[in-house]
Amino acid sequence: MGISDRFARRTDSAPRTGGRGIGKVRMLIGGGVAAAAAGAIAATALAGPGSAVAITNAANAKPAAVTAGGYQFVTIGSHNDRAFNQILGINNNGRIAAYFGSGATGSPNRGYTIAAPYAQNDIKSENFPGAAQTQAIGLNDGGVQVGFYATASGANFGWYFNGGYHKVEFPTGNNAKPVLDQLLGVNDHDVAVGFYNNSAGASRGYEYNIKTHKFTLVTEPGAATGGKAPSLTAADINNRGDVAGFYNTKAGVTDAFLKLASGHFTTIAVPGASMTQAFGLNDNDTVVGTYTDGTGAAATTHGFIWRVGGHLTTGVDDPNDPGTTVLNGINDEGDIVGFYNSSGTTADGLVAYPAF
């Protein structure tokens, strides 16, 4: 049962809260998904303390208006920080991976997961022991979670949880200083994906098998290798072994991609966009992410959905603040998670589910 059905049946049990924090995601120095645009998937250099969550716009059990793609949007966020929440992953059981806290002084990232009906007592804190900051980003149907944490010195390391927390760092002698290494997604075979930055600042996507502890680079077929390889971030992986993410093209543009386990590589680029990034992928090879229209102060950020055959739906925006939406994850029922933001340093998590 996905969010669409589950939420319709149980939204009346969710607490009704007051105002929401609305604003623009603060891009923290030194980290997060290769400094992805508009704060997508938590571009954060971590540092500091807290954890919790609830539906905030479910008054009278009426979901938000239907927008592009036939989706309806519900805002959720932690009561420990009503101003800043990013929702990053969702599994087929409807469990969500997220974090709150902007990463600024006094507002450290704190990871959590939350299950339906998404009330405060449905939250579980998910923080790497001893870390200054933690983000929970991906999770599979078997209870395995992945993300990254930051030390007090600003280094980022990937982690996975399978009954205990474990550090992950790609084995290279050419790492960035401080280290920037993150896990962003995991499938039901316990294969995770992520990236590290090398000393030149280029991102290198990889797969990590939690069971065998084996690393495998994710690359664009035919692209340069070694130090001349373009930046590439692996953001999610499905049970087929297909990987979605984003990379720098020969033209110097950032585009999204879907790489099948067979090696077939498809570029996903929203026409006219200055940047396209894929962050979520399900077993139907449906991809979600974000694209940017314009540049500088005039830039706007929108969600997209790409389906097999090249079917592209653009302008999938949370109606609370169109032009600031990032879509981060999708499960097999088509339930989508992400966040929206506007001016300032705030962000609101979102769940988007197909209209009835």
N, C-alpha and C positions, 0 to 999 in steps of 0.2 A: 504494500500500500504506500503510495507516494504522498507527497505533501498535499497535492490537490484534494484527494479524498480524505486524508487524515486531518487536514486543517479544517475542512468543512464540518467534520463531525465533532471536533474537539476545541474549536476556537473559543467557545463560550467559557471554557475553563481557564483561559489565559488571563493573567492579571491585566487590568487596564491602567495605563500609566499616563503621566502628564506629558510635558514637552519632550521633544527629541533634540539631540544635538545635530545641527546641520552645518556643513561647511566643507572646505577643501582639505583633502588628505595632505598631511605634512610629509614631504619626502625627507626622510631622515638621512643624515650624512653617513656615507660609508657602507651602505649595504642594501639588501633586499632585492631579489630578483633582478639583478643586473641593473639596478636603478631604472626599473620599468616605468613607463610613462604614467602620469596621473596616479601614482602610488599603487599601481596594479600589483596584486599579490604582495603587498607589503614591502615596498622598497624601503627598507629600514636599516639603520645602523643602530643596534639596540643599546640599552643602558638602564635599569632600575626596578618598583613593587607591585598585587591584587587579583579576583576572578568571579563571574556570574552573568544571566541573560533572560529576556522575556519579550513577547510580542508587544510592540508599542503603538501600532496603529490598527488594532483589531476591534476597536470600539463597535459595539452592537453587531459583532461578527460579520461586518461588511468589508470585504477585501478592497484594495485600491482598484482604480479604474483599469480596464483592459488597455494594453498598449500594443506596440508592434509585436508581431509574432503570436498574438492571442494570449499573452501571459498576463497574470495578475500578480501584483507585488504586495508583500507584507514586510514591514520594517521590524527587525529584531535587534536587540542590543543589551549589553551588560549593564546592570544597575551599579556596578562598581565604577563605571565610567560612561555616563550617559552621553558624553560628547564624542567618543571615538570607539568605533567597533568596525572590524572588517571580517566578513564571513567568507571563508576560503574554500571549503570542501564539503561535499555531502555524499553519503553512501546510499545504497539501495534500501536501507532500513530507515532512512530519513535522519540519521544522526549527522550532525554538523560539526565541522572543525572551524575554529575562529580564534580571534584574540581581541583584547581591548587595550587601550593605552596608546598614545601617539608616539611614545619613545622619547618625547621631550623630557627635560628635567622635571622630576616629580610625577611623570606619567609613563612609567615603563610598560613595555609590552608584556601582557600576561595571557597565556594560552588557555583555552577551554574547549570542551565539547558540550553539545546540548542535544537532547533528544526530544521528540514530541511528547507533550503538547507545547514545548518550548517556553515553559514557565521557569521562574527562578530556581525552583527545587529540582529542575531537570538538568542543571548544569554540573559539570565535573571539571575541576581545575586540572590543567595539563601543562606542567612546567618542568623543564629539565632541572634536576637537582643542582643547586648552587649557582645557577645561571643568573646573570644580571637581568636578562630579558629572554622571553620565549615566545615563539609563534607556532601554533598548531595549524597546519596547512592542509594536509591530506589524510584520508583514512579509508580503509577498505571494509568489506562486509564482515571480516573475521576479527575485528577489534584492533588491528595493527594501525598505528598512526605515525605520521612523519611531520617534520617541520625543521625549524632551525632555532638555535639559541645564540646569545651573545654573551661574551665575557665582559668584565668591567673595562678591559682595555679596548673593546670594540671589535674583537675578532668574532666572526660568525662560523658556526659549525652545524652540520646537519645532525639530526637525531631521528631515531625510530623508537617506538614503544611496542613491545610484544609481551607484556607482563612485567617489563622493566625498561628503563631508559638506556639507550646505547648511543654513543657518539659515532658520527660518520664523517670522514674526511677523505677526499679523493687523494690517492697516493701519488703525489707529484713533487718534484724538487723545484718547481717553478710557480709557486703559489703567490698570490697577492699578499702584501703586508700592510695592515693586518689581514689574516686569512679571511676569505669570504667564500663560504661553502654552504650550500643549502639543499635540503630535500623538499620537494614540492608536491609529489603525488605518489601513490602506491596502489598496486592492483591486488586482486585476491590470491595471486600466486606469490605474494610478498616480494615483488620486484618493485623497487622505488626508482624515481627519477629526480634529477636535480641538476645542479651546475656548480662549478667553482670558477673563480676568476684567477687568471694567471698574473704574472708580475707586470705584464703590459696592460692589464685591465680588461683583457678579452675574456668573454665567458666561454666555458667549455661544458656542454651538456653531457650527462652520463646517466646510465642505468646502474643500480646497485641491487644485487640479489641478497636479500636479508638472510636467506637460508645458507647460501654458499659463501657469502661475503665477497663475491666477485664484482668488479667494476667493469663496465663496458662504455666506451665513448659513444655518444649519439652525434652523428655528423650528417652534413648534406652530401649526398652522392656526387662525386666529381669535383667537389670544392677542394681548395688548397688544404694541405695538412700542416701539422706542426705549428710553428710560430706565425705562419701566414694564413692559417685557418680563420674564417670569419667568426665573429661572436655568435654563439647559439646557446639558447636556454631550453632545456627539456622541462616542461611544466606539468605534464600529466601522462599517465600510461593506463591503458585498459587491459582487460583480461586476454585479449588477443595478442598483446605485446605491441600494439600500435602506440605511437608517442606523438603528442602535440606540444607545441612550444612556439618560439619565435627566433628569428635570426637576422643578421645583417646581410643584405643582398650585395651583389657586385656593384649595384648602383648606389650603394650607401644608404639604402632605405631599410627600415625594420619591417619585416613581413612575418605573418604567422605561417606555420607549417603543420602538416600531418604526415608522419612517416610510418608506413605500415611495417609490420614485422618482416614482410617479404623484401623490404628495402625501398619500395616505391615511395617517392617523395612528392607531395603536393604542396605548392605554395598557395596560401590564402591571403589575398590582399583586397581590402575594401576599395572599390574604385574611388579615386580622388582623395583618399585618406593620406595623411602625412606619416602615419604609422599604424600597423595592425599587429596585435599580439594575441595569441591563443593561450588560454590558461586552464581550460577544463575539457574533458573528453569522456564519453561513455562507451559502452560496448557496442553501440550502434554506429560508432565513428561519427557521432554528432559532436561538433566542436563549439565551444563558447569562448568569448574573449572580449577584447575592447579595441576600438580604433579611435584615432584622433583626427578631427577635422580642423584645419588651420594650424597655426603655430603661435608661440608666444602667448601674450595676454588674451588673444582672440581665440585660442584653441578650445575646443569642446571635446568631451569624451563620451563615447556611446558604446553600448553593448551590441554584440552581433552573435548570430547563430548560423553555423555552416553545417550543411547536411550532405551526405554522400551524393555525388552527382553534380556537385558544385552549387547546390541550392543555398543561397545566401540571404539571410534576413538581417537587415540593418536597423539602426534606430531603436533597439530594444532598451528603452530607458525607463528607469523608475520615475513615475509621474510626480513624485515629491520634489524632484530637482532634475529635470531633463538636461542632458548635456554634461552630466558628471558621473555617469554610470560605468562601473567595471563589473563584468561577469566573470566569475572565477571557477565555478564548478558546476557539473551537471551529472545527474544519475540516470539510470536506464529508463526511468519513467518520464524523463524530461524535466524534472524539478531542478531549478537553477538557483545558485547562491552567488552573492557578490556584495557590493556596497555602492553607495552614492555619496557625493560630497559637493560642497560649494565653497564659497570664500572662507578663509580662516584656517583653522587647524582641526576641524571635526570631520567625522565620517559616520555613516549609519549603515549597519548591515542590512541586507535584503534577502528575502526568499521570493522567487518568482515561480509560479506554478501555472500549468495550462488551464485555460478557462473551462468551465463546465459545459 
